[in-house]
Amino acid sequence: MNGRTYENPIVSIVIPVYEQPDLLVDALNSISRQTFDNYEVLVVDDSSKEKFKPIIDKYDDRVRLLTHDENKGAAEARNTGINVARGEFIAFLDADDTWDPTKLKKQLREFEKSDNYLGLVYTGFVQYELDGTEWKRYPEASGDIYIEELERDRIHPTSTVMVRQECLDHVGGFDSSLPSRQDYDLWIRITEHYEVGQVDEILVDKREQPDSISKDFESRIKGDLAVFEKVQKRAGDLDLWTRNRILSYHHHVIGRDYESNDDRLLALKHLGLAILRYPARPFSWVMFVIALLGINRDGWLLTFVKRYIRE
């Protein structure tokens, strides 16, 4: 990064980190290559054993280190960064992800050129799995997407998102009481009040980690159930058709995660409820059969099918 300093950054970049110093270096280097440079970087160490100050000292004073005295989780680490951020916009970057050099510039351009007042802009990403496979996901929704977001998360992971600081002042930050899916919960609250923009390009590289929350199905299920309660309350005033479609998808997600956690009875219960509420979703029928017959989702046939669908 160059030697200039910025007292009034336009963008605040928040990076929660726990251990993994090598990954943090990759993330910071991807920031240093950005074509937009009026930013600050807030690295929040969530009480790691590793020492990050020697790494931070290699960069200019736009990069600051904040430290938790005790481990509080990634959501609370992001909130710590949000609370001291000075930028009009906040961009989130996980320490194990990296950005394309044009990401910040292209997202800011979307905020500037939109005729509507956007609260959030997200991008596409490529996911690199532990088995060496990869898959790409492009944005699929923009504008007033609150009802769509209630059904399922249309917005991509945190590393793809830039949000106005004003939005977070209005709706609050990440709900750290949730065991997982804190980002989805926040996107719901933002889309309730603001429109969403997108950059239809792959601008984020995501690298799956062995200890990722996506592999901790017990925490995922607890998060699924907690978010489901919130969504039920929000969907209560919607028409029956829309409410059933929304709740059906959440039953599908809960059932899928129970199946991944080898709890077949609860998987069948929720997948059955998903089908009863909205029979027109083929994937719920497929997952019900997989759970009923105990088919290995990591077997060669289903692995081939998942790769084909992702492509």
C-alpha positions as CSV (number, residue, x, y, z in Angstrom):
1,M,0.0,0.0,0.0
2,N,1.3,3.5,-0.7
3,G,2.4,5.9,2.0
4,R,-0.6,8.3,1.8
5,T,-2.9,8.6,4.8
6,Y,-6.6,9.5,4.7
7,E,-8.3,11.2,7.6
8,N,-11.8,10.9,6.0
9,P,-11.9,7.6,4.2
10,I,-14.9,6.9,1.9
11,V,-14.8,3.2,2.5
12,S,-14.1,1.3,5.8
13,I,-13.0,-2.3,5.3
14,V,-13.7,-4.6,8.2
15,I,-11.8,-7.9,8.5
16,P,-12.5,-10.2,11.4
17,V,-9.6,-12.6,12.1
18,Y,-8.9,-15.5,14.4
19,E,-5.5,-17.2,13.9
20,Q,-4.5,-17.9,10.3
21,P,-1.9,-15.1,9.8
22,D,-1.0,-16.3,6.3
23,L,-4.5,-15.9,5.1
24,L,-4.7,-12.4,6.5
25,V,-1.7,-11.4,4.5
26,D,-3.4,-12.6,1.3
27,A,-6.5,-10.6,2.2
28,L,-4.6,-7.4,2.9
29,N,-2.5,-7.8,-0.3
30,S,-5.7,-8.0,-2.3
31,I,-6.8,-4.7,-0.7
32,S,-3.5,-3.1,-1.6
33,R,-4.1,-3.9,-5.3
34,Q,-7.5,-2.1,-5.3
35,T,-7.9,0.6,-8.1
36,F,-9.7,2.7,-5.5
37,D,-7.6,3.7,-2.5
38,N,-9.5,6.1,-0.3
39,Y,-10.2,3.6,2.4
40,E,-9.3,2.5,5.9
41,V,-8.8,-1.2,7.0
42,L,-10.0,-2.3,10.4
43,V,-8.5,-5.7,11.3
44,V,-10.3,-7.1,14.3
45,D,-8.4,-9.9,16.2
46,D,-10.9,-12.0,18.0
47,S,-8.5,-13.0,20.8
48,S,-6.1,-15.1,18.8
49,K,-2.9,-16.7,20.1
50,E,-1.1,-15.5,17.0
51,K,0.4,-12.0,17.1
52,F,-0.9,-9.8,14.2
53,K,0.8,-6.6,15.0
54,P,4.0,-7.5,13.1
55,I,1.8,-8.1,10.0
56,I,-0.1,-4.9,10.4
57,D,3.1,-2.9,10.8
58,K,4.1,-3.8,7.3
59,Y,1.3,-1.7,5.9
60,D,0.7,2.0,6.1
61,D,-1.4,3.6,8.8
62,R,-4.7,3.1,6.9
63,V,-4.6,-0.4,8.4
64,R,-5.4,-0.5,12.0
65,L,-5.6,-3.5,14.5
66,L,-8.3,-3.8,17.0
67,T,-8.2,-6.6,19.6
68,H,-10.8,-8.5,21.6
69,D,-9.7,-9.6,25.1
70,E,-11.9,-12.7,24.7
71,N,-13.2,-14.7,21.8
72,K,-16.6,-13.3,20.8
73,G,-17.1,-14.7,17.3
74,A,-16.9,-13.2,13.8
75,A,-20.2,-11.4,14.0
76,E,-19.2,-9.4,17.1
77,A,-15.7,-8.8,15.6
78,R,-17.4,-7.2,12.6
79,N,-19.6,-5.1,14.9
80,T,-16.4,-3.9,16.7
81,G,-15.1,-2.7,13.3
82,I,-18.4,-1.1,12.4
83,N,-18.5,0.8,15.6
84,V,-15.2,2.6,14.9
85,A,-15.5,2.9,11.1
86,R,-15.3,6.4,9.7
87,G,-16.3,5.7,6.1
88,E,-19.6,6.5,4.4
89,F,-19.5,2.9,3.2
90,I,-18.4,-0.3,4.9
91,A,-17.1,-3.3,3.0
92,F,-16.6,-6.7,4.7
93,L,-13.7,-9.1,3.9
94,D,-13.2,-12.4,5.6
95,A,-9.5,-13.2,6.3
96,D,-9.6,-16.3,4.2
97,D,-11.0,-14.5,1.1
98,T,-9.5,-12.1,-1.5
99,W,-10.8,-9.4,-3.8
100,D,-10.4,-8.6,-7.5
101,P,-8.5,-5.3,-7.8
102,T,-11.6,-3.5,-9.2
103,K,-14.1,-4.6,-6.6
104,L,-14.4,-1.4,-4.5
105,K,-14.4,0.9,-7.5
106,K,-17.2,-1.0,-9.3
107,Q,-19.4,-1.2,-6.2
108,L,-19.0,2.5,-5.5
109,R,-19.9,3.1,-9.2
110,E,-23.2,1.2,-8.6
111,F,-24.1,3.4,-5.6
112,E,-23.3,6.5,-7.6
113,K,-25.1,5.7,-10.9
114,S,-28.3,4.2,-9.4
115,D,-31.5,6.3,-9.7
116,N,-32.7,4.8,-6.5
117,Y,-31.2,5.0,-3.0
118,L,-29.3,1.8,-2.6
119,G,-28.4,0.5,0.8
120,L,-26.2,-2.4,-0.2
121,V,-24.3,-3.6,-3.3
122,Y,-22.9,-7.1,-3.7
123,T,-21.0,-9.0,-6.3
124,G,-20.5,-12.5,-7.6
125,F,-17.9,-14.9,-6.2
126,V,-16.1,-18.1,-6.9
127,Q,-15.9,-20.8,-4.2
128,Y,-12.9,-23.1,-3.9
129,E,-13.8,-26.3,-2.1
130,L,-11.6,-28.5,0.1
131,D,-11.7,-31.3,-2.5
132,G,-10.2,-29.0,-5.2
133,T,-13.4,-28.3,-7.0
134,E,-14.7,-24.8,-7.6
135,W,-18.0,-23.2,-8.5
136,K,-19.2,-19.7,-9.4
137,R,-22.2,-17.8,-8.3
138,Y,-23.4,-14.6,-9.9
139,P,-25.9,-12.1,-8.5
140,E,-29.5,-12.9,-9.2
141,A,-31.6,-10.3,-7.5
142,S,-31.6,-6.5,-7.1
143,G,-34.0,-3.6,-6.3
144,D,-36.7,-4.1,-3.7
145,I,-36.0,-7.7,-2.8
146,Y,-37.3,-7.9,0.8
147,I,-39.9,-10.6,0.1
148,E,-37.5,-12.6,-2.0
149,E,-34.8,-12.3,0.7
150,L,-37.3,-13.6,3.3
151,E,-37.7,-16.7,1.3
152,R,-34.0,-17.4,0.9
153,D,-30.7,-15.5,0.9
154,R,-30.3,-13.9,-2.5
155,I,-27.4,-11.7,-1.3
156,H,-24.0,-13.3,-1.3
157,P,-21.6,-13.9,1.6
158,T,-20.1,-11.0,3.6
159,S,-17.0,-10.6,1.5
160,T,-19.1,-9.7,-1.5
161,V,-21.0,-6.9,0.3
162,M,-20.6,-3.1,0.6
163,V,-23.2,-1.3,2.7
164,R,-23.9,2.3,3.6
165,Q,-22.9,3.1,7.1
166,E,-26.2,4.9,7.5
167,C,-28.1,1.6,6.9
168,L,-26.3,0.0,9.8
169,D,-27.0,3.0,12.0
170,H,-30.7,2.4,11.1
171,V,-31.1,-1.4,11.3
172,G,-28.2,-2.3,13.7
173,G,-25.3,-4.6,13.1
174,F,-24.8,-8.3,13.1
175,D,-26.9,-10.3,15.7
176,S,-24.1,-12.0,17.6
177,S,-26.6,-14.0,19.6
178,L,-27.2,-16.2,16.6
179,P,-25.0,-19.3,16.3
180,S,-24.8,-18.9,12.5
181,R,-26.5,-17.1,9.6
182,Q,-25.9,-13.7,11.2
183,D,-25.2,-12.2,7.7
184,Y,-28.5,-13.4,6.3
185,D,-30.4,-12.0,9.3
186,L,-28.7,-8.6,8.7
187,W,-29.5,-8.7,4.9
188,I,-33.2,-9.2,5.8
189,R,-33.2,-6.1,8.0
190,I,-31.5,-4.0,5.4
191,T,-33.7,-5.1,2.5
192,E,-36.8,-4.3,4.5
193,H,-35.8,-0.6,4.3
194,Y,-33.4,-0.2,1.4
195,E,-33.0,-1.3,-2.2
196,V,-30.1,-3.5,-3.3
197,G,-27.7,-3.2,-6.2
198,Q,-25.3,-5.7,-7.8
199,V,-22.1,-6.0,-9.8
200,D,-22.7,-8.9,-12.1
201,E,-19.1,-10.1,-12.1
202,I,-17.0,-12.6,-10.1
203,L,-15.0,-10.2,-7.9
204,V,-14.4,-12.4,-4.8
205,D,-12.4,-15.6,-4.3
206,K,-13.7,-17.6,-1.3
207,R,-11.6,-20.5,0.0
208,E,-13.4,-23.1,2.1
209,Q,-11.6,-23.9,5.4
210,P,-11.7,-27.2,7.3
211,D,-13.0,-25.5,10.5
212,S,-15.6,-23.4,8.6
213,I,-18.9,-22.8,10.3
214,S,-20.4,-24.4,7.1
215,K,-19.0,-27.7,8.3
216,D,-20.4,-27.3,11.9
217,F,-23.9,-28.6,11.3
218,E,-25.0,-28.3,14.9
219,S,-24.3,-24.6,14.9
220,R,-25.8,-24.3,11.4
221,I,-29.0,-26.0,12.6
222,K,-29.3,-23.8,15.7
223,G,-28.9,-20.7,13.4
224,D,-31.4,-22.1,10.9
225,L,-34.0,-22.5,13.7
226,A,-33.4,-19.1,15.2
227,V,-33.6,-17.4,11.8
228,F,-36.8,-19.4,11.0
229,E,-38.5,-18.0,14.1
230,K,-37.6,-14.4,13.0
231,V,-38.8,-15.1,9.5
232,Q,-42.1,-16.6,10.7
233,K,-42.9,-13.4,12.6
234,R,-42.1,-11.3,9.5
235,A,-44.1,-13.5,7.2
236,G,-47.2,-13.5,9.4
237,D,-48.9,-10.6,7.6
238,L,-48.2,-11.8,4.1
239,D,-50.8,-13.6,2.0
240,L,-51.0,-17.4,2.5
241,W,-49.4,-18.4,-0.8
242,T,-46.3,-16.2,-0.2
243,R,-46.1,-17.2,3.4
244,N,-46.2,-20.9,2.6
245,R,-43.5,-20.5,-0.1
246,I,-41.2,-18.7,2.3
247,L,-41.7,-21.0,5.2
248,S,-41.4,-24.1,2.9
249,Y,-37.9,-23.1,1.9
250,H,-36.8,-22.6,5.5
251,H,-38.1,-26.0,6.4
252,H,-36.1,-27.3,3.4
253,V,-32.9,-25.7,4.6
254,I,-33.4,-27.1,8.2
255,G,-34.2,-30.5,6.9
256,R,-31.2,-30.5,4.6
257,D,-28.9,-29.6,7.5
258,Y,-30.4,-32.2,9.7
259,E,-29.7,-34.8,7.0
260,S,-26.1,-33.6,6.8
261,N,-25.9,-34.0,10.6
262,D,-27.2,-37.6,10.2
263,D,-30.5,-36.9,12.0
264,R,-32.8,-38.6,9.6
265,L,-36.0,-38.3,11.5
266,L,-35.8,-34.6,12.0
267,A,-34.6,-34.2,8.4
268,L,-37.7,-36.1,7.1
269,K,-40.0,-34.0,9.4
270,H,-38.8,-30.7,8.0
271,L,-38.5,-31.8,4.4
272,G,-42.0,-33.2,4.7
273,L,-43.3,-29.8,6.0
274,A,-41.4,-28.1,3.2
275,I,-43.3,-30.3,0.6
276,L,-46.7,-29.8,2.4
277,R,-46.4,-26.0,2.4
278,Y,-45.1,-25.7,-1.2
279,P,-45.2,-29.0,-3.3
280,A,-43.8,-27.3,-6.4
281,R,-40.2,-27.2,-5.3
282,P,-38.5,-30.3,-6.8
283,F,-35.4,-30.1,-4.7
284,S,-37.4,-30.7,-1.5
285,W,-38.8,-33.9,-3.0
286,V,-35.2,-34.9,-4.0
287,M,-33.9,-34.2,-0.5
288,F,-36.8,-36.1,1.1
289,V,-35.9,-39.2,-1.0
290,I,-32.2,-38.8,-0.1
291,A,-33.1,-38.7,3.6
292,L,-35.6,-41.5,3.4
293,L,-33.3,-43.9,1.6
294,G,-30.1,-42.8,3.4
295,I,-28.3,-42.0,0.1
296,N,-24.8,-40.7,0.5
297,R,-24.8,-37.1,-0.7
298,D,-21.0,-37.2,-1.0
299,G,-21.1,-40.3,-3.2
300,W,-19.9,-40.1,-6.8
301,L,-23.3,-39.8,-8.5
302,L,-24.7,-36.9,-6.4
303,T,-21.3,-35.2,-6.4
304,F,-21.4,-35.3,-10.2
305,V,-24.9,-33.9,-10.2
306,K,-24.0,-31.1,-7.8
307,R,-21.0,-30.1,-10.0
308,Y,-23.3,-30.2,-13.1
309,I,-25.9,-27.9,-11.4
310,R,-23.2,-25.5,-10.2
311,E,-21.8,-25.2,-13.7
